[in-house]
């Protein structure tokens, strides 16, 4: 009996020793496991925050890019370059052309401009193209570019410029002199009129010009004044241009012995 009790005590002591050794380890394992869950949760939240921050930055960058692209697409290159030079000058007035969508009426164009700009002067509101030509303060135009971009009816803003033909400045057309002795009859051989197999017989030509003068070289079959507010029979050519044109076309040269006749008398 005494041996049985001793063995029982020995087993209990062994269990207590094992419990004291392994319980902290197990507790630590459970604690570490709990810590891992908490840490993982924190890491997930940090990652989520990073994603949110990243999305926010990307959205802001996208907005900035859209605004920049809108400005680049709304303003013409010459206008953008002019904006960059404004800081170096005191320009307070600039002529621009605002191009609108085709369906935008003339009154809607003016209303839109009035809702955006404070200082401006309309030069022309075009009929052929959906555009308005105006003067404005370039600084105001630049500061209100964001508001301009909100209007879908506005397609483009251009800086007005004067175009000059470089051809006549850099190179004049080449000319060659004709010898008048070879072309005594009003230069008609020079254009090949004498080589034609037909003339103006039976052909009537209408000349709409400054009028006509009763000249012996001309065979005037009919004449009328089409100018509004004037009498139809007042067709006298006070300026001479209409008579000159009619002579080139069909003058018979009778008053000059055939020397000065038209191309197709």
Order of alpha helices (4+ residues) and beta strands (2+ residues): alpha-alpha-beta-alpha-beta-beta-alpha-alpha-beta-alpha-alpha
